[in-house]
Every structure is written in structure tokens, then in C-alpha cells.
Amino acid sequence: MTEIEFLDYCKAQVTGTLKDEDVILMLTAWGKIKYSIGYNQALKDNDIELDQPAADVDLN
């Protein structure tokens, strides 16, 4: 899923007009998702295991 696809999905969930705050919230969520995916991939690439795994997010 790309950022544009994610924003389109989010926009489809909202009724009425979008406010700047809505778009900021959507982009913040997208950033968190991408960060979590990258963080978990870095742990995996370096054979690091945590006692408690980070949130597993997969939007592919």
C-alpha cells in the first residue's frame, strides 16, 4: 500500500469535508505504520529478538 492509497482509504472512511487536522492525523498514522515496518525489518535483518515484539504492521 502506498501513501496515496492509504490517504484515499482514509478519505473514504470520513463523511463530510476534510479538515487540515484530518489530513495531519492520516499522515501521522502513515508515518507510524511505516516506522513500525522499518523498525521490525531492521530487527529481523540484524537477528535481534525482543522480549516483547513491537507492533507487527503489514500493509503489503
Buried (B, 14 or more C-beta within 10 A) or exposed (E): EEEEEBBEEBEEEEEEEEEEEBEEEBBEEBEEBBEBBEEBEEBEEEEEEEEEEEEEEEEE
